[in-house]
């Protein structure tokens, strides 16, 4: 099992698909990595030799922010918005949708399960 950026990537999958298991690497970035390192997209992870896995690991370390560093950066950005007290920060603080979605209906992902209101029934 290949370990890249602290993640055990699945060995039976194709290289671009397996790289997307790393937080911060999507399908497009995975394709770019394969193109930059001249790795065939049809090859599976278990068909890679140690030098190719090492090359992928070094490329990711040099060019991308992934896993813990990325999570820390996103968390710090949200914390900065909350400390500033800007509109987006207030929405984060209240646990409401941040990007302009409606809250009259829906928004259950951010607001959590519906809470009953006493005396509402007529």
The first five atom37 places (N, CA, C, CB, O) and aatype in JSON, in Angstrom:
{
  "aatype": [20, 20, 20, 20, 20, 20, 20, 20, 20, 20, 20, 20, 20, 20, 20, 20, 20, 20, 20, 20, 20, 20, 20, 20, 20, 20, 20, 20, 20, 20, 20, 20, 20, 20, 20, 20, 20, 20, 20, 20, 20, 20, 20, 20, 20, 20, 20, 20, 20, 20, 20, 20, 20, 20, 20, 20, 20, 20, 20, 20, 20, 20, 20, 20, 20, 20, 20, 20, 20, 20, 20, 20, 20, 20, 20, 20, 20, 20, 20, 20, 20, 20, 20, 20, 20, 20, 20, 20, 20, 20, 20, 20, 20, 20, 20, 20, 20, 20, 20, 20, 20, 20, 20, 20, 20, 20, 20, 20, 20, 20, 20, 20, 20, 20, 20, 20, 20, 20, 20, 20, 20, 20],
  "atom_mask": [
    [1, 1, 1, 1, 1],
    [1, 1, 1, 1, 1],
    [1, 1, 1, 1, 1],
    [1, 1, 1, 1, 1],
    [1, 1, 1, 1, 1],
    [1, 1, 1, 1, 1],
    [1, 1, 1, 1, 1],
    [1, 1, 1, 1, 1],
    [1, 1, 1, 1, 1],
    [1, 1, 1, 1, 1],
    [1, 1, 1, 1, 1],
    [1, 1, 1, 1, 1],
    [1, 1, 1, 1, 1],
    [1, 1, 1, 1, 1],
    [1, 1, 1, 1, 1],
    [1, 1, 1, 1, 1],
    [1, 1, 1, 1, 1],
    [1, 1, 1, 1, 1],
    [1, 1, 1, 1, 1],
    [1, 1, 1, 1, 1],
    [1, 1, 1, 1, 1],
    [1, 1, 1, 1, 1],
    [1, 1, 1, 1, 1],
    [1, 1, 1, 1, 1],
    [1, 1, 1, 1, 1],
    [1, 1, 1, 1, 1],
    [1, 1, 1, 1, 1],
    [1, 1, 1, 1, 1],
    [1, 1, 1, 1, 1],
    [1, 1, 1, 1, 1],
    [1, 1, 1, 1, 1],
    [1, 1, 1, 1, 1],
    [1, 1, 1, 1, 1],
    [1, 1, 1, 1, 1],
    [1, 1, 1, 1, 1],
    [1, 1, 1, 1, 1],
    [1, 1, 1, 1, 1],
    [1, 1, 1, 1, 1],
    [1, 1, 1, 1, 1],
    [1, 1, 1, 1, 1],
    [1, 1, 1, 1, 1],
    [1, 1, 1, 1, 1],
    [1, 1, 1, 1, 1],
    [1, 1, 1, 1, 1],
    [1, 1, 1, 1, 1],
    [1, 1, 1, 1, 1],
    [1, 1, 1, 1, 1],
    [1, 1, 1, 1, 1],
    [1, 1, 1, 1, 1],
    [1, 1, 1, 1, 1],
    [1, 1, 1, 1, 1],
    [1, 1, 1, 1, 1],
    [1, 1, 1, 1, 1],
    [1, 1, 1, 1, 1],
    [1, 1, 1, 1, 1],
    [1, 1, 1, 1, 1],
    [1, 1, 1, 1, 1],
    [1, 1, 1, 1, 1],
    [1, 1, 1, 1, 1],
    [1, 1, 1, 1, 1],
    [1, 1, 1, 1, 1],
    [1, 1, 1, 1, 1],
    [1, 1, 1, 1, 1],
    [1, 1, 1, 1, 1],
    [1, 1, 1, 1, 1],
    [1, 1, 1, 1, 1],
    [1, 1, 1, 1, 1],
    [1, 1, 1, 1, 1],
    [1, 1, 1, 1, 1],
    [1, 1, 1, 1, 1],
    [1, 1, 1, 1, 1],
    [1, 1, 1, 1, 1],
    [1, 1, 1, 1, 1],
    [1, 1, 1, 1, 1],
    [1, 1, 1, 1, 1],
    [1, 1, 1, 1, 1],
    [1, 1, 1, 1, 1],
    [1, 1, 1, 1, 1],
    [1, 1, 1, 1, 1],
    [1, 1, 1, 1, 1],
    [1, 1, 1, 1, 1],
    [1, 1, 1, 1, 1],
    [1, 1, 1, 1, 1],
    [1, 1, 1, 1, 1],
    [1, 1, 1, 1, 1],
    [1, 1, 1, 1, 1],
    [1, 1, 1, 1, 1],
    [1, 1, 1, 1, 1],
    [1, 1, 1, 1, 1],
    [1, 1, 1, 1, 1],
    [1, 1, 1, 1, 1],
    [1, 1, 1, 1, 1],
    [1, 1, 1, 1, 1],
    [1, 1, 1, 1, 1],
    [1, 1, 1, 1, 1],
    [1, 1, 1, 1, 1],
    [1, 1, 1, 1, 1],
    [1, 1, 1, 1, 1],
    [1, 1, 1, 1, 1],
    [1, 1, 1, 1, 1],
    [1, 1, 1, 1, 1],
    [1, 1, 1, 1, 1],
    [1, 1, 1, 1, 1],
    [1, 1, 1, 1, 1],
    [1, 1, 1, 1, 1],
    [1, 1, 1, 1, 1],
    [1, 1, 1, 1, 1],
    [1, 1, 1, 1, 1],
    [1, 1, 1, 1, 1],
    [1, 1, 1, 1, 1],
    [1, 1, 1, 1, 1],
    [1, 1, 1, 1, 1],
    [1, 1, 1, 1, 1],
    [1, 1, 1, 1, 1],
    [1, 1, 1, 1, 1],
    [1, 1, 1, 1, 1],
    [1, 1, 1, 1, 1],
    [1, 1, 1, 1, 1],
    [1, 1, 1, 1, 1],
    [1, 1, 1, 1, 1],
    [1, 1, 1, 1, 1],
    [1, 1, 1, 1, 1]
  ],
  "atom_positions": [
    [[0.85, -1.19, 0.0], [0.0, 0.0, 0.0], [0.88, 1.24, 0.0], [-0.96, 0.0, 1.23], [1.76, 1.39, 0.85]],
    [[0.65, 2.12, -0.95], [1.44, 3.34, -1.07], [0.95, 4.38, -0.07], [1.37, 3.9, -2.51], [-0.25, 4.57, 0.1]],
    [[1.89, 5.04, 0.58], [1.55, 6.07, 1.55], [2.1, 7.4, 1.04], [2.12, 5.73, 2.97], [3.31, 7.59, 0.95]],
    [[1.19, 8.31, 0.71], [1.57, 9.62, 0.18], [0.88, 10.68, 1.03], [1.19, 9.76, -1.33], [-0.33, 10.62, 1.24]],
    [[1.64, 11.66, 1.5], [1.12, 12.79, 2.29], [0.36, 12.29, 3.52], [0.2, 13.68, 1.43], [-0.63, 12.9, 3.93]],
    [[0.82, 11.19, 4.11], [0.21, 10.68, 5.33], [-1.08, 9.92, 5.1], [-0.06, 11.81, 6.25], [-1.8, 9.63, 6.05]],
    [[-1.4, 9.58, 3.84], [-2.63, 8.86, 3.52], [-2.27, 7.57, 2.79], [-3.59, 9.73, 2.66], [-1.46, 7.58, 1.86]],
    [[-2.86, 6.46, 3.23], [-2.7, 5.21, 2.51], [-3.65, 5.23, 1.32], [-2.97, 3.97, 3.43], [-4.87, 5.14, 1.48]],
    [[-3.09, 5.35, 0.12], [-3.95, 5.4, -1.06], [-4.22, 3.97, -1.53], [-3.32, 6.25, -2.2], [-3.34, 3.12, -1.42]],
    [[-5.42, 3.7, -2.06], [-5.77, 2.33, -2.47], [-4.9, 1.86, -3.63], [-7.25, 2.26, -2.86], [-4.64, 2.62, -4.57]],
    [[-4.46, 0.62, -3.57], [-3.51, 0.11, -4.56], [-4.18, -0.43, -5.81], [-2.66, -0.96, -3.95], [-3.54, -0.49, -6.86]],
    [[-5.43, -0.83, -5.73], [-6.07, -1.45, -6.9], [-6.65, -0.42, -7.87], [-7.18, -2.38, -6.44], [-7.04, -0.78, -8.98]],
    [[-6.7, 0.83, -7.47], [-7.31, 1.86, -8.32], [-6.28, 2.49, -9.25], [-7.97, 2.95, -7.46], [-5.08, 2.39, -9.03]],
    [[-6.79, 3.16, -10.31], [-5.92, 3.89, -11.22], [-5.28, 5.06, -10.47], [-6.69, 4.38, -12.47], [-5.86, 5.56, -9.51]],
    [[-4.13, 5.49, -10.91], [-3.36, 6.52, -10.2], [-4.14, 7.83, -10.01], [-2.07, 6.81, -10.96], [-4.18, 8.33, -8.89]],
    [[-4.78, 8.4, -11.05], [-5.48, 9.67, -10.82], [-6.64, 9.54, -9.82], [-6.02, 10.2, -12.14], [-6.9, 10.46, -9.05]],
    [[-7.32, 8.4, -9.84], [-8.43, 8.18, -8.91], [-7.88, 8.01, -7.49], [-9.26, 6.94, -9.32], [-8.45, 8.56, -6.54]],
    [[-6.81, 7.27, -7.34], [-6.24, 7.02, -6.01], [-5.71, 8.31, -5.38], [-5.12, 5.98, -6.11], [-5.8, 8.48, -4.17]],
    [[-5.16, 9.22, -6.19], [-4.62, 10.46, -5.65], [-5.71, 11.36, -5.07], [-3.86, 11.22, -6.74], [-5.44, 12.18, -4.2]],
    [[-6.95, 11.21, -5.55], [-8.04, 12.04, -5.03], [-8.42, 11.67, -3.6], [-9.25, 11.94, -5.94], [-9.19, 12.39, -2.97]],
    [[-7.9, 10.56, -3.08], [-8.14, 10.2, -1.68], [-7.39, 11.11, -0.73], [-7.74, 8.74, -1.44], [-7.65, 11.11, 0.47]],
    [[-6.45, 11.89, -1.25], [-5.7, 12.85, -0.45], [-6.48, 14.15, -0.4], [-4.26, 13.08, -1.03], [-6.86, 14.68, -1.45]],
    [[-6.73, 14.67, 0.79], [-7.46, 15.93, 0.94], [-6.68, 17.05, 0.26], [-7.7, 16.26, 2.43], [-5.5, 17.25, 0.54]],
    [[-7.35, 17.78, -0.62], [-6.71, 18.88, -1.32], [-6.32, 18.54, -2.75], [-5.51, 19.33, -0.57], [-5.86, 19.4, -3.49]],
    [[-6.5, 17.27, -3.14], [-6.22, 16.86, -4.51], [-7.52, 16.35, -5.13], [-5.1, 15.76, -4.58], [-8.07, 15.34, -4.69]],
    [[-8.0, 17.06, -6.13], [-9.21, 16.66, -6.85], [-8.84, 15.99, -8.15], [-10.11, 17.87, -7.11], [-7.66, 15.75, -8.42]],
    [[-9.84, 15.67, -8.96], [-9.57, 14.99, -10.23], [-8.65, 15.78, -11.17], [-10.87, 14.7, -10.93], [-7.76, 15.21, -11.8]],
    [[-8.87, 17.08, -11.26], [-8.06, 17.9, -12.17], [-6.6, 17.94, -11.72], [-8.63, 19.32, -12.26], [-5.69, 17.78, -12.54]],
    [[-6.38, 18.16, -10.44], [-5.01, 18.22, -9.91], [-4.32, 16.86, -10.05], [-5.01, 18.66, -8.43], [-3.13, 16.8, -10.35]],
    [[-5.06, 15.78, -9.84], [-4.49, 14.44, -9.99], [-4.03, 14.21, -11.43], [-5.51, 13.36, -9.57], [-2.97, 13.63, -11.67]],
    [[-4.83, 14.67, -12.39], [-4.44, 14.55, -13.8], [-3.19, 15.38, -14.08], [-5.6, 15.0, -14.71], [-2.31, 14.94, -14.82]],
    [[-3.11, 16.58, -13.49], [-1.93, 17.42, -13.68], [-0.68, 16.75, -13.13], [-2.14, 18.78, -13.0], [0.38, 16.82, -13.75]],
    [[-0.79, 16.11, -11.97], [0.35, 15.42, -11.37], [0.82, 14.31, -12.3], [-0.02, 14.84, -9.98], [2.02, 14.17, -12.54]],
    [[-0.11, 13.52, -12.82], [0.26, 12.43, -13.73], [0.92, 12.96, -14.99], [-0.98, 11.6, -14.11], [1.9, 12.39, -15.48]],
    [[0.4, 14.07, -15.52], [0.98, 14.65, -16.73], [2.39, 15.2, -16.46], [0.08, 15.76, -17.28], [3.28, 15.04, -17.29]],
    [[2.58, 15.84, -15.31], [3.88, 16.43, -15.0], [4.95, 15.37, -14.78], [3.77, 17.31, -13.75], [6.13, 15.6, -15.07]],
    [[4.55, 14.21, -14.28], [5.52, 13.15, -13.98], [5.54, 12.06, -15.04], [5.21, 12.54, -12.63], [6.21, 11.04, -14.86]],
    [[4.82, 12.26, -16.14], [4.75, 11.29, -17.25], [4.34, 9.9, -16.77], [6.09, 11.22, -17.96], [4.95, 8.9, -17.15]],
    [[3.31, 9.85, -15.94], [2.76, 8.58, -15.48], [1.49, 8.32, -16.27], [2.49, 8.59, -13.93], [0.61, 9.19, -16.36]],
    [[1.39, 7.13, -16.85], [0.21, 6.79, -17.65], [-1.02, 6.75, -16.76], [0.4, 5.42, -18.36], [-1.0, 6.17, -15.67]],
    [[-2.11, 7.39, -17.24], [-3.33, 7.49, -16.43], [-4.01, 6.14, -16.24], [-4.31, 8.46, -17.06], [-4.77, 5.96, -15.29]],
    [[-3.73, 5.19, -17.13], [-4.39, 3.88, -17.07], [-3.71, 2.94, -16.07], [-4.4, 3.24, -18.45], [-4.27, 1.9, -15.72]],
    [[-2.52, 3.29, -15.61], [-1.79, 2.4, -14.69], [-2.42, 2.42, -13.32], [-0.31, 2.81, -14.6], [-3.01, 3.41, -12.9]],
    [[-2.28, 1.31, -12.62], [-2.78, 1.17, -11.26], [-1.66, 1.49, -10.28], [-3.34, -0.26, -11.02], [-0.49, 1.45, -10.64]],
    [[-2.03, 1.8, -9.06], [-1.03, 2.18, -8.05], [-0.1, 1.01, -7.77], [-1.72, 2.63, -6.75], [1.1, 1.22, -7.55]],
    [[-0.63, -0.22, -7.76], [0.24, -1.36, -7.46], [1.22, -1.66, -8.6], [-0.6, -2.6, -7.18], [2.13, -2.47, -8.42]],
    [[1.05, -1.03, -9.77], [1.99, -1.2, -10.88], [3.11, -0.17, -10.85], [1.25, -1.12, -12.2], [4.06, -0.27, -11.63]],
    [[3.02, 0.82, -9.96], [4.06, 1.84, -9.86], [5.26, 1.27, -9.11], [3.53, 3.11, -9.15], [5.11, 0.5, -8.17]],
    [[6.45, 1.68, -9.55], [7.63, 1.26, -8.8], [7.94, 2.31, -7.72], [8.86, 1.06, -9.75], [7.32, 3.38, -7.69]],
    [[8.89, 2.01, -6.86], [9.19, 2.89, -5.72], [9.64, 4.28, -6.15], [10.25, 2.26, -4.85], [9.31, 5.26, -5.49]],
    [[10.38, 4.37, -7.24], [10.87, 5.68, -7.68], [9.71, 6.58, -8.15], [11.89, 5.51, -8.82], [9.74, 7.79, -7.94]],
    [[8.7, 5.98, -8.78], [7.55, 6.76, -9.23], [6.71, 7.24, -8.04], [6.68, 5.93, -10.2], [6.23, 8.37, -8.02]],
    [[6.53, 6.37, -7.06], [5.8, 6.78, -5.85], [6.54, 7.89, -5.14], [5.6, 5.58, -4.89], [5.93, 8.84, -4.66]],
    [[7.87, 7.77, -5.08], [8.69, 8.82, -4.46], [8.59, 10.13, -5.24], [10.17, 8.37, -4.38], [8.53, 11.2, -4.65]],
    [[8.55, 10.04, -6.58], [8.43, 11.24, -7.41], [7.09, 11.92, -7.16], [8.58, 10.88, -8.9], [7.02, 13.15, -7.08]],
    [[6.01, 11.13, -7.04], [4.69, 11.7, -6.74], [4.71, 12.39, -5.39], [3.59, 10.61, -6.77], [4.22, 13.51, -5.25]],
    [[5.28, 11.73, -4.4], [5.36, 12.27, -3.04], [6.12, 13.6, -3.03], [6.04, 11.27, -2.09], [5.69, 14.56, -2.4]],
    [[7.26, 13.65, -3.72], [8.07, 14.87, -3.76], [7.35, 15.99, -4.5], [9.42, 14.59, -4.42], [7.43, 17.15, -4.09]],
    [[6.65, 15.66, -5.6], [5.92, 16.67, -6.36], [4.83, 17.29, -5.49], [5.3, 16.05, -7.63], [4.66, 18.51, -5.48]],
    [[4.1, 16.46, -4.76], [3.02, 16.96, -3.91], [3.59, 17.83, -2.79], [2.21, 15.78, -3.32], [3.04, 18.89, -2.5]],
    [[4.68, 17.38, -2.17], [5.28, 18.17, -1.09], [5.77, 19.53, -1.59], [6.44, 17.4, -0.47], [5.67, 20.53, -0.88]],
    [[6.31, 19.56, -2.81], [6.89, 20.8, -3.33], [5.85, 21.78, -3.85], [7.86, 20.47, -4.43], [6.03, 22.99, -3.74]],
    [[4.74, 21.27, -4.42], [3.84, 22.15, -5.16], [2.45, 22.33, -4.58], [3.71, 21.64, -6.52], [1.75, 23.27, -4.99]],
    [[2.01, 21.49, -3.66], [0.63, 21.54, -3.21], [0.52, 21.64, -1.7], [-0.11, 20.31, -3.69], [1.4, 21.19, -0.96]],
    [[-0.57, 22.24, -1.24], [-0.91, 22.24, 0.18], [-2.0, 21.19, 0.36], [-1.4, 23.68, 0.67], [-3.09, 21.3, -0.19]],
    [[-1.7, 20.16, 1.15], [-2.63, 19.04, 1.3], [-2.77, 18.64, 2.77], [-2.17, 17.84, 0.46], [-1.97, 19.03, 3.62]],
    [[-3.81, 17.85, 3.03], [-4.1, 17.23, 4.32], [-4.07, 18.21, 5.49], [-3.12, 16.13, 4.58], [-4.81, 19.19, 5.46]],
    [[-3.25, 17.98, 6.5], [-3.28, 18.76, 7.74], [-3.01, 20.24, 7.52], [-2.28, 18.21, 8.7], [-3.67, 21.08, 8.13]],
    [[-2.05, 20.56, 6.67], [-1.73, 21.96, 6.4], [-2.92, 22.68, 5.77], [-0.5, 22.07, 5.49], [-3.22, 23.82, 6.12]],
    [[-3.6, 22.01, 4.84], [-4.76, 22.61, 4.18], [-5.91, 22.8, 5.16], [-5.21, 21.73, 3.0], [-6.55, 23.85, 5.17]],
    [[-6.17, 21.79, 5.98], [-7.24, 21.9, 6.98], [-6.95, 23.04, 7.95], [-7.4, 20.57, 7.75], [-7.85, 23.8, 8.31]],
    [[-5.7, 23.15, 8.38], [-5.31, 24.21, 9.31], [-5.48, 25.58, 8.66], [-3.86, 24.03, 9.75], [-5.95, 26.52, 9.31]],
    [[-5.11, 25.7, 7.4], [-5.24, 26.97, 6.68], [-6.71, 27.38, 6.56], [-4.6, 26.86, 5.28], [-7.04, 28.54, 6.78]],
    [[-7.59, 26.44, 6.2], [-9.01, 26.73, 6.06], [-9.61, 27.13, 7.41], [-9.76, 25.51, 5.48], [-10.38, 28.08, 7.5]],
    [[-9.24, 26.39, 8.46], [-9.74, 26.71, 9.8], [-9.29, 28.1, 10.24], [-9.25, 25.67, 10.81], [-10.07, 28.84, 10.83]],
    [[-8.05, 28.45, 9.95], [-7.54, 29.78, 10.32], [-8.25, 30.88, 9.54], [-6.03, 29.86, 10.09], [-8.51, 31.95, 10.08]],
    [[-8.57, 30.62, 8.27], [-9.31, 31.6, 7.47], [-10.69, 31.85, 8.04], [-9.41, 31.14, 6.02], [-11.14, 33.0, 8.12]],
    [[-11.38, 30.77, 8.44], [-12.71, 30.91, 9.04], [-12.61, 31.64, 10.37], [-13.37, 29.54, 9.23], [-13.44, 32.51, 10.66]],
    [[-11.61, 31.3, 11.17], [-11.42, 31.96, 12.47], [-11.14, 33.45, 12.29], [-10.27, 31.29, 13.25], [-11.61, 34.27, 13.08]],
    [[-10.37, 33.8, 11.25], [-10.07, 35.2, 10.96], [-11.34, 35.96, 10.63], [-9.06, 35.31, 9.8], [-11.54, 37.07, 11.12]],
    [[-12.21, 35.37, 9.81], [-13.47, 36.01, 9.47], [-14.33, 36.22, 10.72], [-14.24, 35.17, 8.43], [-14.96, 37.27, 10.88]],
    [[-14.35, 35.23, 11.6], [-15.15, 35.34, 12.82], [-14.59, 36.43, 13.74], [-15.2, 33.99, 13.56], [-15.36, 37.18, 14.34]],
    [[-13.27, 36.52, 13.84], [-12.66, 37.54, 14.69], [-12.89, 38.95, 14.15], [-11.16, 37.28, 14.83], [-13.05, 39.9, 14.91]],
    [[-12.9, 39.08, 12.82], [-13.15, 40.38, 12.22], [-14.56, 40.86, 12.48], [-12.89, 40.33, 10.72], [-14.82, 42.07, 12.54]],
    [[-15.48, 39.92, 12.63], [-16.88, 40.28, 12.83], [-17.56, 40.69, 11.54], [-16.98, 41.4, 13.83], [-18.58, 41.38, 11.57]],
    [[-17.01, 40.28, 10.4], [-17.65, 40.59, 9.12], [-18.88, 39.7, 8.95], [-16.65, 40.41, 7.93], [-19.11, 38.78, 9.73]],
    [[-19.66, 39.98, 7.93], [-20.92, 39.27, 7.71], [-20.7, 37.76, 7.61], [-21.61, 39.78, 6.44], [-21.4, 36.98, 8.26]],
    [[-19.73, 37.35, 6.81], [-19.44, 35.92, 6.65], [-19.01, 35.3, 7.97], [-18.36, 35.7, 5.61], [-19.39, 34.17, 8.27]],
    [[-18.23, 36.04, 8.75], [-17.81, 35.53, 10.06], [-18.97, 35.35, 11.01], [-16.81, 36.46, 10.68], [-19.02, 34.38, 11.76]],
    [[-19.93, 36.3, 10.98], [-21.11, 36.18, 11.83], [-21.94, 34.97, 11.43], [-21.96, 37.46, 11.76], [-22.46, 34.26, 12.29]],
    [[-22.07, 34.72, 10.13], [-22.82, 33.56, 9.67], [-22.15, 32.26, 10.12], [-22.95, 33.58, 8.14], [-22.82, 31.32, 10.53]],
    [[-20.81, 32.22, 10.05], [-20.08, 31.05, 10.55], [-20.34, 30.87, 12.04], [-18.56, 31.2, 10.29], [-20.6, 29.76, 12.5]],
    [[-20.28, 31.97, 12.79], [-20.44, 31.93, 14.24], [-21.83, 31.4, 14.63], [-20.22, 33.31, 14.83], [-21.96, 30.65, 15.59]],
    [[-22.86, 31.82, 13.87], [-24.23, 31.41, 14.17], [-24.59, 30.05, 13.59], [-25.19, 32.44, 13.65], [-25.66, 29.51, 13.89]],
    [[-23.72, 29.49, 12.78], [-24.0, 28.19, 12.18], [-25.04, 28.25, 11.08], [-24.45, 27.24, 13.23], [-25.79, 27.3, 10.89]],
    [[-25.08, 29.36, 10.36], [-26.03, 29.54, 9.27], [-25.29, 29.48, 7.93], [-26.78, 30.89, 9.42], [-24.07, 29.58, 7.91]],
    [[-26.01, 29.32, 6.82], [-25.35, 29.31, 5.51], [-24.59, 30.61, 5.26], [-26.39, 29.08, 4.39], [-25.08, 31.69, 5.6]],
    [[-23.42, 30.51, 4.67], [-22.52, 31.65, 4.54], [-22.65, 32.31, 3.17], [-21.09, 31.22, 4.77], [-22.38, 33.51, 3.03]],
    [[-23.04, 31.56, 2.16], [-22.94, 32.06, 0.79], [-24.27, 32.47, 0.18], [-22.31, 31.02, -0.08], [-24.47, 32.29, -1.02]],
    [[-25.18, 33.01, 0.98], [-26.38, 33.62, 0.44], [-27.54, 32.69, 0.2], [-26.05, 34.27, -0.81], [-28.53, 33.09, -0.41]],
    [[-27.46, 31.43, 0.69], [-28.59, 30.53, 0.49], [-29.75, 30.95, 1.37], [-28.18, 29.09, 0.78], [-29.56, 31.61, 2.39]],
    [[-30.96, 30.54, 0.98], [-32.14, 30.87, 1.76], [-32.18, 30.02, 3.04], [-33.42, 30.65, 0.93], [-31.65, 28.91, 3.08]],
    [[-32.82, 30.57, 4.07], [-32.91, 29.83, 5.33], [-34.35, 29.65, 5.78], [-32.13, 30.55, 6.41], [-34.6, 28.96, 6.77]],
    [[-35.31, 30.26, 5.08], [-36.72, 30.1, 5.46], [-37.11, 28.62, 5.38], [-37.65, 30.96, 4.54], [-37.72, 28.08, 6.3]],
    [[-36.74, 27.99, 4.28], [-36.84, 26.54, 4.17], [-35.44, 26.04, 3.84], [-37.91, 26.1, 3.07], [-34.56, 26.83, 3.48]],
    [[-35.24, 24.77, 3.95], [-33.95, 24.13, 3.66], [-32.88, 24.6, 4.66], [-33.5, 24.45, 2.21], [-33.22, 24.94, 5.79]],
    [[-31.64, 24.61, 4.29], [-30.5, 24.98, 5.15], [-30.34, 24.03, 6.33], [-30.65, 26.41, 5.66], [-29.73, 24.4, 7.33]],
    [[-30.88, 22.82, 6.23], [-30.81, 21.88, 7.35], [-29.4, 21.37, 7.59], [-31.74, 20.72, 7.1], [-29.06, 20.96, 8.7]],
    [[-28.58, 21.38, 6.57], [-27.21, 20.92, 6.75], [-26.48, 21.81, 7.74], [-26.46, 20.89, 5.4], [-25.79, 21.31, 8.63]],
    [[-26.63, 23.11, 7.61], [-25.96, 24.05, 8.51], [-26.69, 24.22, 9.83], [-25.82, 25.4, 7.83], [-26.06, 24.32, 10.88]],
    [[-28.02, 24.24, 9.79], [-28.8, 24.55, 10.99], [-29.02, 23.34, 11.89], [-30.13, 25.12, 10.6], [-29.35, 23.5, 13.06]],
    [[-28.84, 22.13, 11.35], [-29.07, 20.92, 12.13], [-30.52, 20.48, 12.03], [-28.68, 21.14, 13.58], [-31.3, 21.08, 11.3]],
    [[-30.88, 19.42, 12.77], [-32.25, 18.92, 12.69], [-33.26, 19.97, 13.15], [-32.39, 17.66, 13.53], [-32.96, 20.82, 13.99]],
    [[-34.46, 19.89, 12.57], [-35.52, 20.86, 12.9], [-35.91, 20.72, 14.37], [-36.75, 20.65, 11.99], [-36.02, 19.61, 14.89]],
    [[-36.12, 21.86, 15.03], [-36.53, 21.87, 16.43], [-38.0, 22.29, 16.5], [-35.63, 22.84, 17.28], [-38.41, 23.23, 15.82]],
    [[-38.79, 21.58, 17.31], [-40.2, 21.91, 17.45], [-40.37, 23.21, 18.2], [-40.95, 20.78, 18.17], [-39.6, 23.51, 19.11]],
    [[-41.37, 23.99, 17.8], [-41.67, 25.26, 18.48], [-42.94, 25.07, 19.3], [-41.84, 26.44, 17.44], [-43.97, 24.69, 18.75]],
    [[-42.87, 25.34, 20.61], [-44.01, 25.11, 21.5], [-45.14, 26.08, 21.16], [-43.58, 25.26, 22.99], [-44.9, 27.26, 20.9]],
    [[-46.37, 25.58, 21.17], [-47.54, 26.43, 20.93], [-47.74, 26.82, 19.5], [-47.44, 27.65, 21.75], [-48.49, 27.75, 19.23]],
    [[-47.1, 26.17, 18.57], [-47.19, 26.53, 17.16], [-48.45, 25.93, 16.52], [-45.92, 26.06, 16.41], [-49.02, 26.52, 15.61]],
    [[-48.89, 24.74, 17.01], [-50.02, 24.04, 16.41], [-51.31, 24.81, 16.57], [-50.16, 22.66, 17.02], [-51.56, 25.37, 17.64]],
    [[-52.14, 24.85, 15.52], [-53.4, 25.59, 15.61], [-54.57, 24.66, 15.53], [-53.5, 26.65, 14.5], [-55.72, 25.1, 15.58]]
  ]
}
